[in-house]
Every structure is written in C-alpha cells, then in structure tokens.
Amino acid sequence: MLKIIPLGGLGEIGLNMMVFEYGDTIFVIDAGLMFPEDYMLGIDYVIPDMSYLRANRSKVMGVILTHAHEDHVGALPYLLREVSAPVFATPFTMGMIKHKLDHFRLKSDVALHAIHAGETLKLGEFELEFIRVNHSTVDGVGLSIQTPYGQIVHTGDFKISNNPIGATGTDVNAFARCGQEGVLLLMSDSTNVEKDGYTISDQDVGETITGIGSTASGRMIVALFASSIPRIQQAVKTARVTGRKIIFNGKSVETSVEIARRLGYLRIPAELEIDISQVHEYPDNEILIVTTGSQGEPMAALSRMASGNHQHIRIKKEDTVILSSKFIPGNEKAITGIINSLYRRGADVVYEKISDIHVSGHAFREELKLMINLTRPQYFIPIHGEYRHLTLHSRLAREVGIPADKIEIVENGQIICVDKKGVRTYGDVQIGRVLVDGKGVGDVGRSVLKERQVLSEEGLVIVNMAIDEESGYIIYGPKLASRGFVFETETGHLLEDAKCVILEIVDEIGPDTAHRVEKIRSKVQSALRKYFSFTIKRRPVILPFILEV
C-alpha cells in the first residue's frame, strides 16, 4: 500500500509538509513553517510535529522542496535535525536554503542536490519528474510522481499566467502530457479558489509600477517579499525606464538578489545599481529603493524608515512608497500602522487596496479548472488552503466532471491510502504544531501561552514576606510589587489595603499549624485574587514569596 500523509498545510495556510511512503521508502515534499497567530505571545514561528518522521527516520530517502517560500522551506533546518536525508531543489531554491542552513550551521552535514525543471529523480519505487510552474518566486516546480499504482501529480504552488516574466511560465504541455499518460490522483493548490477568472498579468503589474515611477517627483521605495524575483526584475526595468538608480536595502532582499543574479534569474545593468551609502549623491527623482518590510515587520528596513530609525533613509514629502505584496491575514494591523506612519511623514503610499501593484502567485478558479482538464485525473484531493478553500475546490472539481466519490477532502494527519482498489483515507498519525521560541523548540505549550496571555492582560503582583519560625511573627513585609497591573499612585491605597488582607491570613493561621507556610501561600493567592477582582475587576497573577526563618 502507498501512503500519502499530510503533516501540515491542509486546513491552514503554512506548515506545508507531505509524506509519501511505500515499503521501506519515504520522501517528504516541502518542510514549511507558519508565522505565529495573535494568541501565541512571544513565539517566533510554528513548525509541524515531525513525530512520524522521527519514528521512521531510517526510511526517509529524500526531501523535495517545490520553491523557496518560508511556508515550504522554513522548517527544513528542524527536519534535518530529526532525519538524515538528502535535499533536492531547483537552483534558486537551493541557493536560498544553503543560506538558511549556513545560519543554522547545518550545511556541511547535509547532502544538497540541485535539480532542474524537466529532470527526473529516482527514490526507491518512486520516480519523480520536476515540472516548471509559475509562482510569485522563480524556480518553482510541481511534481509528476510515478508510483507502483499509477501517476500522481502534485502541482505545488502555481498559477497559469498568460504573460509570465521571462521563461517562468507554467509548463502546461508537461501537465497535458501527464494527462495523456493517465493520472491516478491530482493534488492541486487551493489558495485562490474563491477568486473568479484568471490572475492578472505580471506585465500589467510591472507597467503599473513603471507608470507610478514616471510621475513620482521624489524617491521611489518599493517594499516586497525578498523572494519575489520577477517583481524585483520589474523594479529594475522601472529604474531603467524612468532614469533612476536602484538600491537594494534589507538583509533578506540583498541575499536573494545576490543568489538570483549569480544564477542568471536577475539581470541588473552595472551602471544602474548604487550602494545605499550613495543615496544622497543623487537627486531624489533619480532614486529607486527596493527594500523589505511589506508585512509591517518591526525590524525590517521599511519599518525603520517609517519610524525615523534607518541609518541612511528618512521618509519625507514627495517620497512614493509602494507596498507590492498581499496583506497576509494576521499582519493587517502592523501593515496599516506602517502605512499611517508613512503618511504622517508626508509620503504617498500605494498598496493593493488602492492600486493593482500586486499579483497573486496562486491560480484563480479558471486556472484551477484548466489544471484539472489538463491532467484529467481519476481521483482529486485539494491541498494548500484552509478548510473552506479545500471544500470549494472539491466543488469546483465536481463542476469540471470529477465524480463526487472520486474526491477526498483530507485534513492533516489523515492517511491517504493508494492501492489496486483506488484512493481512500484510512487511519491517521500524530500531528500538531510545535512552537519555536528563540532557541527553544517545542518547550512552550498551551499552559505557557495561557500564562503569557494572563500576564499580558492582567499583570503580576509579587508578595515578599518573612516569618519567624518559632514565634510566628512577621519579621519582613508584607511588601507588594506589581508589574503590568497598576500604578500605586493612580489607585490610592489599593496595594496598601492588600497588605491588610495578608496580615489577616497570617493571624488566622497560627504559628502551631502544620505546613504553615504552604497554607499561607495558598490562602494569600486565593484571597488577593478575590480582593483585586472585587475592587478593580482585575485578576492578576499572584506570586507570593514567603520564607520561614
């Protein structure tokens, strides 16, 4: 039996990780992360639970990466700590992950193999063909997977653009060939199934940016995802057409530009590019800056510009700032905060809600229909999307002609079984989300997040007190200190009155009581919680430190 097991990426955006298993062979498609949700206070990012791969590490023969976005490659360093397996990716994706593995000091321990679209790879009983797809970064691929039971097509993240930039279009002929050969199962990107029609052209977006640049009287600042190489190439064209010098600023965009230029995916005339330190040597209307921070990241270059903390750039009147990216759910507040700050400093701001300066990298409904018609699968499983996306994509497949009993909506952890009887779900494996907090991986759970939430909302009150062991008299305190709770000057004698509550408890529990300190500590916590709740409707965390000396 062939097993396909999604460990992440189904019913959610991010955490993409798909396991293929047959006999003693396992390979993994993608190893993505997810950025933390609002309630995950202090968490840097989230990765999939890899317990299943850890338990079967001897079977893992390879990790396949479809493209360079963090929701597909961000968890790779953590996966490679669990399993020892070669990694296969296209050249640009490989360049980006080499940089990532260098940061984690893992590159020398991992076998890295660059592979191009159109090439094939043999892993045990599987034979994989890499098929070029158009996406919002370069060098993306889908996969044709020959298995003992038939051909399976995994689209990766894709769109079918009529006017791709350069030789980056989706290879529809390769997908059509798969359909002619016979496709047992199609697993297709569902992200934009809610949007009718086709994605707008990349060239249209480029022309919009160039049009803005030709009328802007001051500096142009274009903020985008560092991996958006086609958009960066469009910015280069805008700089050339409008007579501007181009500057790349921000660690991640500088890294991706260096890798893309070295591999030939990005062409920048030498006379066009200058260093950020030279920005004041040219008139404002001859400057175009490509930078990071389109999602409102607090330490990104654009955020530092907006707050006035950037070493070289201060936003001023007549600057035009273009946020050439989508508002990712969860980042809206940070992004609008940046936009407001830019407006306050006099800049003109252009973003997706007011102009077509971003094009999605994911197929719209008509493109999704086309993928189904090209591959003509016997079975269909929608992937890469929240549950509503998977549901709507399954309905779309029925409209195109796939029978309802040949469509499965699968969630993370469910085992997709493929054998001579067909494709079905049967059983499940352990899955979950592992929280990364600094260097800690998985050591922050629900209880810690709950404590952080309470601390952030209600604050903390610390009680310090020392009691004489023989007499039972208080020889120090009670002394109360609060953090994130109240300012004592604003609440009168709130903390002073709380001391009276503590003194009453000490008097009530006499010196001869067994386990006296433990009982005092417990009653102080309970009584102060009730007292603060009654007086100011707050329930801070109470930490009593009581010593018996």
N, C-alpha and C positions, 0 to 999 in steps of 0.2 A: 504494500500500500504506500502511495505517495502522500505525504502530509505537507500541508501548507499552513503555517501558524503565524498570524499577525501578533507580534508582541507590542505593537504600538502603531498609531496612525489611523485607526479605524474608529469612527465616532468622535474624532478630535482632530484638531489641526496641530501637527507637530508629532514628535516621538516616532517617526516612521521607522519601522523595523519589521521585516517579513522573513520568516524562516522557511526554507524548502528542505525537506528530509525524505530520503529514500534509502532504506537499508542502513548501511554504515556511513552514508554521505549526508552532510548538512552544508548548505551555504546560506548566507544571510544577505538579503537585499536591503541596503541602507542601515544607518545607525544614527538616528536623529534625536535632537533634544527639543524641549519646549520651554519657552520663557515663562517665568512664574506668574500665576494668577494673583489677583489683588490680595487674597487672604494669606498668601504664602510669604509672610513678612520675613525679610532678611535672606530669602532663598535666592541664589544666583540663577539657577536653571534646574530643569527637571529632565531626567533620563528614564528610559524604560527599565522595568525589572528584568534582569537577564538571568534569572534563576534557571530557566530551562536550558539556556546555552551553557551555563556553568556546569549543570549536571551532565551535559552531553558534549563537553569541550573536546573530547578525543575524536568526535565525528566531524567537527567543523573544518571544512576544506577550503573555505574562502569567504571573503566579504566583498560584495559587489556594491559600488556606490554609483547612483544614477546621475547625480550632479552635486554642485558644491554648496548648496544652501544648508544653513545650520540645522534645519528641521530634518535633514537627511544625512548629515555627516558630523553633527556636533557631539554626538555621544560615542564616536569612534574611539577616542582615547580610553574611555571607560570600558568599552567592549574588549579592546585589546589587552586590558589588564586581566580580563576573565578568560580569554581564549587566545591561543597562539595560532594564527591563521594568516595566510597571505591576503593582501588587499588589492583589488582590481578596480581601476577607474580610468577615465579618459584623461588626457594630459593636463588640461586646466584644473579639473577636479583634483588630480594627483598633486599638482603644484600647491593648491590651497591646503590640502591635508598634510603635506610634508611640513608646511609652515606650522600647522596646528600641532603635529606630533613633535616637532622641534621644541615647541613651547612646553609640552608635557615630558620632554626628554625621553621619547619613545621611538624616534625614527630609526635609530640604529638597531633596534630589537625587532623590527617588523619587515617582512618581505613585501615590497611595494612594486606592483606591476602596472605600467601604463598600457592601456589598450584603446584602440581607435574604433569609432563607429564603422560598422561593416565587418569587423573581425569577429572571430568565434573563440570560445573558450570551453574546454572540456573539464568537467569536475565530476569524477565518478561516473554515474549513469546519466548525468545531465550534460547537454551541450547547449551553450548559450550564445546567441548572436546579439551583438550590440547594434541598436538601430537609432540613428540620429533623430532627436526631437528638438523642436523649437521651444524655448522657455525664456524666462527673464534673466538667465545667465547663459554663458556659452558652454558648449561641450556636453550638453545633456543627452542622455540616452534612455530609450526604452529597451525592453529585452524580449527576444523570442527564445523560449526555453523548450528544448526538445527533451521529453521525459519518456519513460517506458510506456506511458499510456496515451501519449499524444503531445501536441504542441500547446504550450501556454504562453500567452502574450501579456506582459506587464508593461504598461505604457510609460511608467514614470510620470513625472510632471510634464505636461505638454500642452501646446496649442498648435493649431494649423493656420499659420499666418499666410496671407496672400502676398505680402511684401516683406519678407524677412530681411534683416540686415546681413549682407554678405551671404556666405554659404552656410547659413544656420537654420534653414527651413526643415520642418519635419519631413522625413523620408517616407512620403505616402506610398511610394512604389514598393518599398520593403514591407510595409504593413499589408498592402494589397497582395503581395506575393505570399505572405503568411496565410492570408485568407484563401488563396487558391490552393495552397498545400493542405489546408484544413486546420482550423484552430479549435482545440477542445475547449479552452477556457480563456476568456478575456478578463483581465483585471485592469480597470481603467480609472484614471484620475477624475474625481467628482467635485472638485472645489468650486467650480463656477457653474454648476448645473442649474442654478437659479436664474442665470442671465440668458436672455434670448439672443438669437442671432449669432454673430461672429465677433471675435475680439477685434478692436480697431487696429489699424496697421501701425507697425513700429515706425514706418516712414512718416506717417501723419504726426506722430508724437514728435519726431525729430524736426519736422517743419514748424510745428507749434513753438518748440523751444528756440529755433532759429529766428522765428518771427518776433518773439519776445526780445531776443538779444539785439535785433536790428533796430528796435525802437527804444531800448533802455538807455537812459542818458548817463547812468553811473555803472558801477561794477555789477557783474552778474555772479551770483553764487548759487550753484546747483547742488542740492543735497540729495543723495540717493544711496541705495544699498551698494556696498563695496563690490559685490559680485555681479552687478549689472553692467557687464562689459559692453553690450550693444548700446546701452544708454550713454555710457562714457564715450564711446566712439561718436555718438551723435553730438555730444558736447564738444568734442574735438572739432567736428565739422562746423558747428556753430561758431566756435572761436575763429576758425579759418575764414568763414564767410563774412563775419562781422568785424574782422580786423582786430581781434583780441589775442592777448597772450593767455595761455592756460596754465593754471596752477593746480596741483593735486595736494590736498591737505587732509590729514587724518591717517592714522597708522594703518587701518584696515584697507582704505582705498589705495594708499600708496603701495601696499603689499600686492593687492590684486592687480593693479596697473602694471607693476613690475613683472609679475608672472605672465599676464596676458600679452604684454609686449614681447617678452622673451620667446613665447610660443607662437607669435605671429597672429594672435587674435585681435590685437590692438595696434593701430598704426598712427603714430604721432610724429609729425614733422619736427625735427630737432629745433628749428628756429621758432617754433610755436610755443614751446614749453619753457617756463621760467620757474625758479625756486620761490617759495613763499617769502623769503627774506628780501626779494627784489620787488615786492608788490608796490612799494612807494616810489619806485623809479619810473613808473608809467602812469599816464592819466587814467582816471577811474574808468572812462568809457573804452579803455583798451585792456580791461582785465576780466577774465572769467575764471572763477574758482570752483573746482569740483571737490566736494567735501562729504563728510559723514554726519549723521545726526538727524536723518529724516524721520526717525521714530521718537524724537524727543529724548534720546539717551542723555542723561545728565553730564557725562564726561566726554561726550562727542564734541567734535570741533565746532559744529553749528551752535550747540548749546553754550559753549564758551564764548563764541562771538556774540550771541544774543544777550548774555549776562555781562559782557564787557570784560571778560577774564582771558580772552585769547591774546597770545603773545604778540601777534602781528596784525590782526584784523579787528577793527571796531566798526560795528554797523552804524551807518549814517544815512542821512537823507539822500535819495536818488539811487541807493542800492536796490537791486531787484533780486529777491531770494526765491528760488524755485524748489519746491519740495516734490521731487519727481519719484514718488512712491505712493503706495497704498497706505491708508491708515489701518494698521493692523489692530484688530479688536483687542482691547485692553490697554492700548497705547494712546487712545484718543485724547485723554486729559493732558498727558505730557506733551503731545504734539500741539494741541491748541494753546498750551501755555507758552511754547516756543514761538508760535505764530503771533500771539499777543505781545510778547516781548520784542519781537522784530518790528511790529507796527509801532510800538511805543518809541522805538529808536529812529523812526522815520522811514523805514524800508517799505518797499512794495513787495507783497508776498503773494506768490502764485502756488496754488495747491490743487489737488484733484477735484475738490468740490466746486471749484470755480473755473477750471480750465482742463482741457484734455492733455495733461502733461505726464500722464502715466498710462501704461497699457499693461493689463494683467498678463502673467505668464501661463495662465491656466485656460483651457478651452471652454468656450461658451457652448450652449445647447446644440447648435447646428454642427459644430466641430465634433462634439461628443457623438452625435448621430453618425457623422461621417466615419469616425473611428470604428464604430460597430459595423457599419456597412462595408468598410474596407476589410475587416478581419473575419466577418461572418462566423462568429463563434457558436459552438453548440451550447456552452454554458457562459454565464456572465456574473461577475462579482464586482460591484463598485467598491473602490478603495479611495483613500486620501480625502477625508472630509468628515465633518460632523454627521451625526446620525440622520439629520434632515437631508443632508446632501446625498447620503447613500440611498435613502428612501426615494428621493426624487429622481436619482439616476436610474434606479431599478425600474421606476415607472416609465422613464424615457426609453429604456431598453425594450420594454413591452410594446411601446408605440412603434418602435422600429421593427418589431417582429420576433423578438426573442420570447419563447413561451414562458409563462409565469413560473412553471415548475422547473425551469432551467436557470432561474435567477435566485441567488442567495444573498441576503443581507447579513454580513458577518461582522461580529464585534471582536475586539481584542481578546486574545486567549482562546477563542474557539478554533478547533482543529478542522481544517478543510481536508477531507479525505478524497483521494482520487484513485480509482481502480477500474477494473473492467466494467463495473456497473455504472460508472459515471462519476459525478462530483456531488458531494454532500457534506454536511457538517456532522461531526460526531465527537463528543467529548470536549474537554478543554484542558488548558495548562495554567499554571500560576502566572498571573501578570500583575502589574501595578505600576506606580510611579515612584521613582527613587529621587529624593530631593538632594541637591548638591548645594552645600552651604560652605563657601570658602574651600578648604581642603577636606572638609567632611563630606563623605558620600553615604547617604542613607542613614546617618545618625540623628537626623531630625525627622520626627514623626508627627502624627496628628496631635498628640498631647503637647509637644513642644510648640507647635504652631498655635494651639489654643492658648497656651500660656503667653505667647508673644502678643496674641490678639488682645487678651485681657489687659496685659501691661500697657499696650498702646492706647487702649480705650479708657482704662480705669486708673492706671498709675500704680504706685507702690508706696506702702508705708512700712518703715522699719522701726521695730521696738527694741531698744537696748536696755538691759536691766541686770543687776547682780544682786543676789540674795545670800545673806549669811546662813551657812548650813546649820549651825546649832540653834541660833535664836529665831531664824525665820524673818529677820528684819531686812528691809531693802537697804543695801549699802551703796548702790549706784542706780540712778534713774528713778522711775522710767523716763527714758529720753526717746522722743519720737522724731524721725526724719522722714520726709516724703520726697518722692521723685515722680514727676508727671501726674501729680494728684492735685494739690492745692498750694497756693501761696498763703502762708500763715497770716500775712498782713491783710489779705483780702477776705479772710473768713473768720475774723475775730479770734475767738478763743477755741476754735474747733479742736486743734491738737492738744491744747492745754486741758480741755474738758475730757478728751480721750484718756488722758493720764488718770483722771479720777475713776474712769471705768476700770482701768488696770489695777489701781490700788484696791478697789472693792473686791476684785477677784483674788488678790493676794491675801487680803484679810479673811475672805471666805474659806480659802484653802489653808488650813492651819499648818504650823511647822511640823506636826507629827504625822501628816498624811503621807502614805506610801506613794512613791513615784510623783512627788510633789511638783517638780519642775515640768515634767511632761504634761501633767494636768493643767498647770498654769498656762503653759504654752498653748495647749489646745483651746482652753476657755478664752484666752486673750484673742486668738484668731477669730473665734466664733462671735464673741461679744463686740469686737471692734468692727467686724463686717456688718453686724446688725446696726450698730451705732451710726456708722457712716451712711448706711443705706437709709436709715430713718431721717438723719439730719440733712443730708445733701443729695440723696438719691444716687450715690455712687458706691461701687463695690470694689475698692482697690485690693490688690494682692497684699496680704498682711504677712510680714516676715518677723516673728519675734525671736530675738537672740537673748536667751535667759541663762545666766550662769549661776551655779551654786558654789560659793567659795568659803 
